[in-house]
């Protein structure tokens, strides 16, 4: 009787683990999907926070990243700003 109880408990634990596998898989897929989305969003956030380009240039670079993917981010890192920023002269 004792052996039968142990085998029944072992079968219940294995069955419970088998039922838990899809839940863990879905959780892992959601976590990986969120990570990929954040990696895709990172260049856009960096451009928004940058002080090197003006508002219009930022909008153009963000649209380029959305439609042309990471190649635009590489070009932004190499070429921004396209036009020089106006210098402010202070006379004391």
C-alpha positions as semicolon CSV with decimal commas, in nm:
position;residue;x (nm);y (nm);z (nm)
1;X;0,000;0,000;0,000
2;X;0,285;0,237;0,083
3;X;0,454;0,176;-0,253
4;X;0,126;0,235;-0,434
5;X;0,086;0,571;-0,256
6;X;0,440;0,676;-0,354
7;X;0,378;0,581;-0,717
8;X;0,050;0,775;-0,717
9;X;0,219;1,084;-0,574
10;X;0,501;1,054;-0,830
11;X;0,245;1,030;-1,111
12;X;0,062;1,338;-0,979
13;X;0,386;1,539;-0,959
14;X;0,485;1,437;-1,313
15;X;0,137;1,520;-1,442
16;X;0,144;1,857;-1,264
17;X;0,483;1,934;-1,413
18;X;0,358;1,837;-1,759
19;X;0,068;2,078;-1,715
20;X;0,305;2,352;-1,599
21;X;0,530;2,334;-1,908
22;X;0,292;2,530;-2,139
23;X;0,249;2,803;-1,878
24;X;0,626;2,841;-1,838
25;X;0,673;2,838;-2,215
26;X;0,419;3,116;-2,267
27;X;0,583;3,321;-1,990
28;X;0,924;3,275;-2,149
29;X;0,789;3,375;-2,491
30;X;0,631;3,688;-2,348
31;X;0,956;3,780;-2,171
32;X;1,163;3,725;-2,486
33;X;0,912;3,922;-2,695
34;X;0,925;4,215;-2,452
35;X;1,305;4,205;-2,458
36;X;1,316;4,212;-2,836
37;X;1,068;4,501;-2,844
38;X;1,278;4,700;-2,594
39;X;1,594;4,637;-2,798
40;X;1,409;4,761;-3,108
41;X;1,283;5,065;-2,916
42;X;1,624;5,157;-2,769
43;X;1,758;5,357;-3,068
44;X;1,437;5,560;-3,081
45;X;1,469;5,646;-2,713
46;X;1,834;5,743;-2,757
47;X;1,747;5,977;-3,046
48;X;1,463;6,135;-2,849
49;X;1,700;6,206;-2,561
50;X;1,983;6,334;-2,779
51;X;2,082;6,701;-2,784
52;X;2,278;6,676;-3,109
53;X;1,987;6,720;-3,348
54;X;1,689;6,952;-3,376
55;X;1,327;6,845;-3,345
56;X;1,271;6,811;-3,720
57;X;1,585;6,607;-3,764
58;X;1,486;6,383;-3,473
59;X;1,150;6,317;-3,635
60;X;1,317;6,232;-3,967
61;X;1,568;5,997;-3,798
62;X;1,294;5,824;-3,599
63;X;1,084;5,771;-3,912
64;X;1,392;5,637;-4,089
65;X;1,453;5,391;-3,806
66;X;1,092;5,276;-3,807
67;X;1,081;5,221;-4,183
68;X;1,444;5,137;-4,264
69;X;1,535;4,948;-3,948
70;X;1,874;4,947;-3,778
71;X;2,069;5,074;-4,078
72;X;1,924;5,418;-4,009
73;X;2,040;5,392;-3,645
74;X;2,394;5,322;-3,766
75;X;2,374;5,620;-4,002
76;X;2,243;5,837;-3,716
77;X;2,533;5,738;-3,495
78;X;2,779;5,822;-3,773
79;X;2,622;6,131;-3,935
80;X;2,405;6,322;-3,686
81;X;2,371;6,616;-3,685
82;X;2,338;6,674;-4,057
83;X;2,355;7,051;-4,032
84;X;2,569;7,232;-3,777
85;X;2,402;7,372;-3,470
86;X;2,392;7,752;-3,452
87;X;2,641;7,886;-3,202
88;X;2,534;8,125;-2,938
89;X;2,775;8,406;-2,880
90;X;2,787;8,566;-2,540
91;X;2,945;8,904;-2,499
92;X;3,044;9,007;-2,151
